[in-house]
Amino acid sequence: MQSFNILLKSINDVKDFVNIVNKYDFDVDLTSGRYVVDAKSIMGIFSLDLSKSIKVDVHSDDADAFIKEIEGIIVD
């Protein structure tokens, strides 16, 4: 499993992120505060506080291609 933080600044960022996540077979969870949602659920993502960074948990050891696709929204 790999974990990192992302920042989704706009509705288009959320749509693009969900489209990317849905291309992969492994599970990805997003955590914001005490809430955890499936990253493949656009409605779940919109239920989170998008003004803050969101923790991403990728449930795969082979997620390099996925991480490379979303590297523009990854924050430290």
MOPAC internal coordinates of N, CA, C and O (Angstrom, degrees):
PM7 1SCF
backbone

  N    0.0000 0     0.00 0     0.00 0    0    0    0
  C    1.4541 1     0.00 0     0.00 0    1    0    0
  C    1.5186 1   109.33 1     0.00 0    2    1    0
  O    1.2310 1   121.08 1   -39.05 1    3    2    1
  N    1.3175 1   115.54 1   140.95 1    3    2    1
  C    1.4618 1   121.48 1   177.36 1    5    3    2
  C    1.5167 1   108.66 1  -122.12 1    6    5    3
  O    1.2310 1   120.72 1   -36.04 1    7    6    5
  N    1.3369 1   116.23 1   143.96 1    7    6    5
  C    1.4587 1   120.61 1   179.99 1    9    7    6
  C    1.5199 1   110.03 1  -132.21 1   10    9    7
  O    1.2310 1   121.25 1   -36.52 1   11   10    9
  N    1.3274 1   115.22 1   143.48 1   11   10    9
  C    1.4597 1   121.96 1   176.12 1   13   11   10
  C    1.5236 1   107.30 1  -162.98 1   14   13   11
  O    1.2310 1   120.06 1    -6.26 1   15   14   13
  N    1.3161 1   117.49 1   173.74 1   15   14   13
  C    1.4610 1   122.40 1  -178.89 1   17   15   14
  C    1.5221 1   110.77 1  -110.04 1   18   17   15
  O    1.2310 1   121.30 1   -33.89 1   19   18   17
  N    1.3339 1   115.12 1   146.11 1   19   18   17
  C    1.4591 1   120.70 1   175.74 1   21   19   18
  C    1.5243 1   108.78 1  -128.74 1   22   21   19
  O    1.2310 1   120.95 1   -16.36 1   23   22   21
  N    1.3296 1   115.80 1   163.64 1   23   22   21
  C    1.4560 1   121.82 1   175.25 1   25   23   22
  C    1.5221 1   107.77 1  -130.37 1   26   25   23
  O    1.2310 1   120.93 1   -62.07 1   27   26   25
  N    1.3242 1   115.83 1   117.93 1   27   26   25
  C    1.4613 1   122.29 1   178.71 1   29   27   26
  C    1.5271 1   107.37 1  -101.98 1   30   29   27
  O    1.2310 1   120.59 1   -74.88 1   31   30   29
  N    1.3366 1   116.48 1   105.12 1   31   30   29
  C    1.4644 1   121.78 1  -171.15 1   33   31   30
  C    1.5147 1   114.18 1   -87.72 1   34   33   31
  O    1.2310 1   120.09 1   158.98 1   35   34   33
  N    1.3376 1   117.43 1   -21.02 1   35   34   33
  C    1.4676 1   119.26 1  -175.57 1   37   35   34
  C    1.5226 1   110.72 1  -143.88 1   38   37   35
  O    1.2310 1   121.39 1    -9.79 1   39   38   37
  N    1.3173 1   114.94 1   170.21 1   39   38   37
  C    1.4635 1   120.61 1   176.95 1   41   39   38
  C    1.5268 1   109.76 1   -61.67 1   42   41   39
  O    1.2310 1   120.56 1   141.62 1   43   42   41
  N    1.3265 1   116.53 1   -38.38 1   43   42   41
  C    1.4698 1   119.90 1   179.14 1   45   43   42
  C    1.5195 1   111.36 1   -65.05 1   46   45   43
  O    1.2310 1   120.04 1   143.63 1   47   46   45
  N    1.3284 1   117.53 1   -36.37 1   47   46   45
  C    1.4669 1   120.52 1   175.93 1   49   47   46
  C    1.5298 1   110.24 1   -60.15 1   50   49   47
  O    1.2310 1   120.55 1   136.89 1   51   50   49
  N    1.3268 1   116.55 1   -43.11 1   51   50   49
  C    1.4704 1   121.07 1  -179.54 1   53   51   50
  C    1.5225 1   109.87 1   -64.60 1   54   53   51
  O    1.2310 1   119.97 1   133.17 1   55   54   53
  N    1.3339 1   117.67 1   -46.83 1   55   54   53
  C    1.4666 1   121.13 1  -179.71 1   57   55   54
  C    1.5241 1   110.84 1   -61.58 1   58   57   55
  O    1.2310 1   120.23 1   134.80 1   59   58   57
  N    1.3269 1   117.17 1   -45.20 1   59   58   57
  C    1.4643 1   120.87 1   179.77 1   61   59   58
  C    1.5237 1   110.81 1   -62.98 1   62   61   59
  O    1.2310 1   120.36 1   137.69 1   63   62   61
  N    1.3354 1   116.91 1   -42.31 1   63   62   61
  C    1.4627 1   121.67 1  -179.98 1   65   63   62
  C    1.5323 1   110.67 1   -61.77 1   66   65   63
  O    1.2310 1   120.20 1   133.37 1   67   66   65
  N    1.3315 1   117.23 1   -46.63 1   67   66   65
  C    1.4721 1   121.04 1  -179.57 1   69   67   66
  C    1.5321 1   110.30 1   -63.16 1   70   69   67
  O    1.2310 1   120.13 1   139.57 1   71   70   69
  N    1.3242 1   117.35 1   -40.43 1   71   70   69
  C    1.4689 1   120.09 1   178.19 1   73   71   70
  C    1.5188 1   111.44 1   -62.44 1   74   73   71
  O    1.2310 1   120.08 1   140.81 1   75   74   73
  N    1.3219 1   117.45 1   -39.19 1   75   74   73
  C    1.4659 1   121.23 1   178.42 1   77   75   74
  C    1.5279 1   110.26 1   -67.54 1   78   77   75
  O    1.2310 1   120.17 1   131.48 1   79   78   77
  N    1.3265 1   117.29 1   -48.52 1   79   78   77
  C    1.4685 1   121.50 1  -177.99 1   81   79   78
  C    1.5255 1   110.86 1   -59.02 1   82   81   79
  O    1.2310 1   120.02 1   141.20 1   83   82   81
  N    1.3285 1   117.57 1   -38.80 1   83   82   81
  C    1.4618 1   121.18 1  -176.83 1   85   83   82
  C    1.5232 1   113.17 1   -69.20 1   86   85   83
  O    1.2310 1   119.50 1   168.06 1   87   86   85
  N    1.3177 1   118.56 1   -11.94 1   87   86   85
  C    1.4632 1   121.50 1   177.26 1   89   87   86
  C    1.5268 1   112.21 1   -76.79 1   90   89   87
  O    1.2310 1   120.42 1   164.39 1   91   90   89
  N    1.3342 1   116.80 1   -15.61 1   91   90   89
  C    1.4639 1   121.12 1  -173.59 1   93   91   90
  C    1.5286 1   111.03 1  -108.73 1   94   93   91
  O    1.2310 1   121.14 1   -31.58 1   95   94   93
  N    1.3464 1   115.42 1   148.42 1   95   94   93
  C    1.4632 1   121.40 1  -176.72 1   97   95   94
  C    1.5240 1   114.04 1   -81.29 1   98   97   95
  O    1.2310 1   119.88 1   158.58 1   99   98   97
  N    1.3348 1   117.83 1   -21.42 1   99   98   97
  C    1.4626 1   119.40 1  -176.69 1  101   99   98
  C    1.5262 1   111.06 1   -79.97 1  102  101   99
  O    1.2310 1   121.38 1   -16.28 1  103  102  101
  N    1.3383 1   114.96 1   163.72 1  103  102  101
  C    1.4615 1   121.55 1   179.80 1  105  103  102
  C    1.5198 1   110.35 1   -84.60 1  106  105  103
  O    1.2310 1   121.42 1   -35.79 1  107  106  105
  N    1.3359 1   114.89 1   144.21 1  107  106  105
  C    1.4605 1   122.17 1   175.34 1  109  107  106
  C    1.5216 1   106.61 1  -133.89 1  110  109  107
  O    1.2310 1   120.74 1   -53.77 1  111  110  109
  N    1.3298 1   116.19 1   126.23 1  111  110  109
  C    1.4641 1   121.66 1   177.52 1  113  111  110
  C    1.5131 1   110.15 1  -111.29 1  114  113  111
  O    1.2310 1   120.89 1   -33.13 1  115  114  113
  N    1.3268 1   115.91 1   146.87 1  115  114  113
  C    1.4631 1   122.23 1   174.56 1  117  115  114
  C    1.5151 1   108.40 1  -114.77 1  118  117  115
  O    1.2310 1   120.64 1   -44.33 1  119  118  117
  N    1.3319 1   116.39 1   135.67 1  119  118  117
  C    1.4589 1   121.78 1  -179.74 1  121  119  118
  C    1.5155 1   109.73 1  -123.53 1  122  121  119
  O    1.2310 1   121.08 1   -51.68 1  123  122  121
  N    1.3305 1   115.54 1   128.32 1  123  122  121
  C    1.4547 1   122.23 1   176.06 1  125  123  122
  C    1.5223 1   106.54 1  -137.20 1  126  125  123
  O    1.2310 1   121.08 1   -68.81 1  127  126  125
  N    1.3257 1   115.54 1   111.19 1  127  126  125
  C    1.4604 1   119.08 1  -175.15 1  129  127  126
  C    1.5143 1   109.74 1    64.98 1  130  129  127
  O    1.2310 1   120.55 1    55.82 1  131  130  129
  N    1.3278 1   116.56 1  -124.18 1  131  130  129
  C    1.4596 1   119.78 1  -179.63 1  133  131  130
  C    1.5206 1   112.46 1   -99.84 1  134  133  131
  O    1.2310 1   120.44 1  -172.73 1  135  134  133
  N    1.3315 1   116.76 1     7.27 1  135  134  133
  C    1.4624 1   120.90 1  -178.18 1  137  135  134
  C    1.5193 1   110.94 1  -101.28 1  138  137  135
  O    1.2310 1   121.21 1   -43.44 1  139  138  137
  N    1.3310 1   115.29 1   136.56 1  139  138  137
  C    1.4645 1   122.26 1   176.33 1  141  139  138
  C    1.5184 1   107.35 1  -125.63 1  142  141  139
  O    1.2310 1   120.65 1   -52.65 1  143  142  141
  N    1.3511 1   116.37 1   127.35 1  143  142  141
  C    1.4661 1   120.46 1   179.23 1  145  143  142
  C    1.5240 1   109.60 1  -129.74 1  146  145  143
  O    1.2310 1   121.41 1   -20.77 1  147  146  145
  N    1.3112 1   114.92 1   159.23 1  147  146  145
  C    1.4601 1   122.44 1   175.43 1  149  147  146
  C    1.5248 1   107.68 1   -74.01 1  150  149  147
  O    1.2310 1   120.13 1   -52.43 1  151  150  149
  N    1.3287 1   117.35 1   127.57 1  151  150  149
  C    1.4617 1   121.45 1  -177.77 1  153  151  150
  C    1.5231 1   112.32 1   -68.15 1  154  153  151
  O    1.2310 1   119.67 1   167.03 1  155  154  153
  N    1.3182 1   118.23 1   -12.97 1  155  154  153
  C    1.4629 1   121.18 1   178.46 1  157  155  154
  C    1.5281 1   111.82 1   -86.19 1  158  157  155
  O    1.2310 1   120.33 1   178.06 1  159  158  157
  N    1.3251 1   116.97 1    -1.94 1  159  158  157
  C    1.4605 1   122.69 1  -178.71 1  161  159  158
  C    1.5256 1   110.41 1  -103.63 1  162  161  159
  O    1.2310 1   120.37 1   -72.12 1  163  162  161
  N    1.3193 1   116.90 1   107.88 1  163  162  161
  C    1.4636 1   120.00 1  -179.46 1  165  163  162
  C    1.5336 1   110.41 1   -64.52 1  166  165  163
  O    1.2310 1   120.10 1   143.19 1  167  166  165
  N    1.3275 1   117.42 1   -36.81 1  167  166  165
  C    1.4687 1   120.04 1   178.53 1  169  167  166
  C    1.5278 1   110.65 1   -67.17 1  170  169  167
  O    1.2310 1   120.43 1   142.03 1  171  170  169
  N    1.3207 1   116.78 1   -37.97 1  171  170  169
  C    1.4537 1   119.92 1   176.96 1  173  171  170
  C    1.5230 1   111.90 1   -62.07 1  174  173  171
  O    1.2310 1   120.56 1   138.35 1  175  174  173
  N    1.3209 1   116.53 1   -41.65 1  175  174  173
  C    1.4687 1   120.47 1   180.00 1  177  175  174
  C    1.5208 1   110.28 1   -64.44 1  178  177  175
  O    1.2310 1   119.99 1   138.52 1  179  178  177
  N    1.3265 1   117.62 1   -41.48 1  179  178  177
  C    1.4652 1   119.86 1  -179.88 1  181  179  178
  C    1.5280 1   112.45 1   -68.77 1  182  181  179
  O    1.2310 1   119.64 1   167.57 1  183  182  181
  N    1.3353 1   118.30 1   -12.43 1  183  182  181
  C    1.4632 1   120.37 1   175.84 1  185  183  182
  C    1.5293 1   111.70 1   -82.89 1  186  185  183
  O    1.2310 1   120.31 1   171.55 1  187  186  185
  N    1.3415 1   117.01 1    -8.45 1  187  186  185
  C    1.4613 1   121.32 1  -179.56 1  189  187  186
  C    1.5242 1   111.03 1   -89.86 1  190  189  187
  O    1.2310 1   120.97 1   -15.68 1  191  190  189
  N    1.3298 1   115.75 1   164.32 1  191  190  189
  C    1.4631 1   121.75 1   175.76 1  193  191  190
  C    1.5298 1   107.73 1   -81.18 1  194  193  191
  O    1.2310 1   120.60 1   -79.14 1  195  194  193
  N    1.3299 1   116.47 1   100.86 1  195  194  193
  C    1.4661 1   121.02 1  -175.78 1  197  195  194
  C    1.5251 1   113.60 1   -82.65 1  198  197  195
  O    1.2310 1   120.42 1  -179.55 1  199  198  197
  N    1.3370 1   116.81 1     0.45 1  199  198  197
  C    1.4679 1   118.92 1   177.33 1  201  199  198
  C    1.5235 1   111.43 1   -80.62 1  202  201  199
  O    1.2310 1   120.33 1   169.20 1  203  202  201
  N    1.3229 1   116.97 1   -10.80 1  203  202  201
  C    1.4610 1   122.50 1   179.47 1  205  203  202
  C    1.5187 1   109.36 1  -117.80 1  206  205  203
  O    1.2310 1   120.96 1   -15.80 1  207  206  205
  N    1.3339 1   115.76 1   164.20 1  207  206  205
  C    1.4615 1   118.70 1   176.84 1  209  207  206
  C    1.5334 1   109.58 1   -68.60 1  210  209  207
  O    1.2310 1   121.34 1   -27.49 1  211  210  209
  N    1.3070 1   115.03 1   152.51 1  211  210  209
  C    1.4649 1   122.70 1  -176.12 1  213  211  210
  C    1.5183 1   108.19 1  -119.66 1  214  213  211
  O    1.2310 1   120.76 1   -45.62 1  215  214  213
  N    1.3312 1   116.16 1   134.38 1  215  214  213
  C    1.4658 1   120.94 1   178.86 1  217  215  214
  C    1.5212 1   109.41 1   -80.39 1  218  217  215
  O    1.2310 1   121.04 1   -47.05 1  219  218  217
  N    1.3269 1   115.61 1   132.95 1  219  218  217
  C    1.4622 1   122.38 1   178.85 1  221  219  218
  C    1.5231 1   108.29 1  -110.59 1  222  221  219
  O    1.2310 1   120.32 1   -51.73 1  223  222  221
  N    1.3338 1   116.99 1   128.27 1  223  222  221
  C    1.4634 1   122.80 1   173.83 1  225  223  222
  C    1.5216 1   107.86 1  -114.77 1  226  225  223
  O    1.2310 1   120.81 1   -67.22 1  227  226  225
  N    1.3295 1   116.05 1   112.78 1  227  226  225
  C    1.4564 1   121.86 1   179.55 1  229  227  226
  C    1.5280 1   107.41 1   -97.29 1  230  229  227
  O    1.2310 1   120.51 1   -60.35 1  231  230  229
  N    1.3170 1   116.63 1   119.65 1  231  230  229
  C    1.4663 1   121.75 1  -176.77 1  233  231  230
  C    1.5290 1   110.52 1   -92.18 1  234  233  231
  O    1.2310 1   121.69 1  -117.70 1  235  234  233
  N    1.3333 1   114.38 1    62.30 1  235  234  233
  C    1.4603 1   120.95 1   178.89 1  237  235  234
  C    1.5217 1   107.82 1  -162.18 1  238  237  235
  O    1.2310 1   121.05 1   -32.47 1  239  238  237
  N    1.3212 1   115.60 1   147.53 1  239  238  237
  C    1.4541 1   119.60 1   174.87 1  241  239  238
  C    1.5219 1   111.56 1   -92.16 1  242  241  239
  O    1.2310 1   120.63 1   172.91 1  243  242  241
  N    1.3327 1   116.39 1    -7.09 1  243  242  241
  C    1.4579 1   121.54 1  -177.97 1  245  243  242
  C    1.5274 1   109.71 1  -118.22 1  246  245  243
  O    1.2310 1   120.79 1  -117.52 1  247  246  245
  N    1.3243 1   116.09 1    62.48 1  247  246  245
  C    1.4591 1   121.09 1  -175.71 1  249  247  246
  C    1.5227 1   112.78 1  -112.17 1  250  249  247
  O    1.2310 1   120.08 1  -161.58 1  251  250  249
  N    1.3164 1   117.45 1    18.42 1  251  250  249
  C    1.4617 1   120.42 1  -176.08 1  253  251  250
  C    1.5297 1   112.58 1   -60.27 1  254  253  251
  O    1.2310 1   119.92 1   137.89 1  255  254  253
  N    1.3260 1   117.75 1   -42.11 1  255  254  253
  C    1.4640 1   120.89 1  -179.86 1  257  255  254
  C    1.5289 1   110.50 1   -64.64 1  258  257  255
  O    1.2310 1   120.64 1   139.37 1  259  258  257
  N    1.3300 1   116.39 1   -40.63 1  259  258  257
  C    1.4652 1   120.83 1   178.08 1  261  259  258
  C    1.5259 1   110.65 1   -62.72 1  262  261  259
  O    1.2310 1   120.37 1   132.27 1  263  262  261
  N    1.3199 1   116.89 1   -47.73 1  263  262  261
  C    1.4613 1   121.17 1  -178.59 1  265  263  262
  C    1.5240 1   110.53 1   -62.75 1  266  265  263
  O    1.2310 1   120.24 1   141.29 1  267  266  265
  N    1.3127 1   117.15 1   -38.71 1  267  266  265
  C    1.4612 1   120.70 1   178.67 1  269  267  266
  C    1.5349 1   110.64 1   -63.32 1  270  269  267
  O    1.2310 1   119.91 1   142.26 1  271  270  269
  N    1.3317 1   117.77 1   -37.74 1  271  270  269
  C    1.4645 1   121.36 1   180.00 1  273  271  270
  C    1.5278 1   112.78 1   -67.35 1  274  273  271
  O    1.2310 1   120.14 1   148.95 1  275  274  273
  N    1.3316 1   117.33 1   -31.05 1  275  274  273
  C    1.4717 1   119.64 1  -175.82 1  277  275  274
  C    1.5250 1   112.46 1  -106.40 1  278  277  275
  O    1.2310 1   119.52 1  -168.37 1  279  278  277
  N    1.3251 1   118.51 1    11.63 1  279  278  277
  C    1.4595 1   119.92 1  -174.16 1  281  279  278
  C    1.5314 1   113.60 1   -59.84 1  282  281  279
  O    1.2310 1   119.36 1   159.27 1  283  282  281
  N    1.3307 1   118.83 1   -20.73 1  283  282  281
  C    1.4598 1   121.22 1   178.94 1  285  283  282
  C    1.5150 1   114.45 1   -69.92 1  286  285  283
  O    1.2310 1   120.03 1   160.51 1  287  286  285
  N    1.3342 1   117.55 1   -19.49 1  287  286  285
  C    1.4731 1   120.10 1  -179.12 1  289  287  286
  C    1.5165 1   112.62 1  -109.90 1  290  289  287
  O    1.2310 1   120.07 1  -178.70 1  291  290  289
  N    1.3317 1   117.47 1     1.30 1  291  290  289
  C    1.4618 1   121.06 1   178.54 1  293  291  290
  C    1.5269 1   108.89 1   -76.27 1  294  293  291
  O    1.2310 1   120.53 1   -46.06 1  295  294  293
  N    1.3247 1   116.59 1   133.94 1  295  294  293
  C    1.4654 1   122.11 1   177.67 1  297  295  294
  C    1.5261 1   108.79 1  -118.17 1  298  297  295
  O    1.2310 1   120.76 1   -21.25 1  299  298  297
  N    1.3122 1   116.16 1   158.75 1  299  298  297
  C    1.4705 1   121.26 1   179.97 1  301  299  298
  C    1.4994 1   112.13 1   -80.81 1  302  301  299
  O    1.2310 1   120.10 1   180.00 1  303  302  301

